[in-house]
Amino acid sequence: MRVKIDSAICQGHAMCYLACPEVFKLDEDDGHAYVESELVPEGLEEAVDHAQRGCPEGAITILD
């Protein structure tokens, strides 16, 4: 599984970070979320799915 965040859509609500801080990181300057690696580590798929469903802006895309 891979995951992406559309930085043009993200508004920095940080819901993804709360759901899965192992995958989603927050930019220190503007608070917007990003992923260091698109590849989701094994065992975190459910948390990433939860983060996608909880994103108020729909900025998260799961691939594969």
Secondary structure, 3 states (H helix, E strand, C coil): CEEEECCCCCCCCCHHHHHCCCCEEECCCCCCEEECCCECCCCCHHHHHHHHHHCCCCCEEEEC
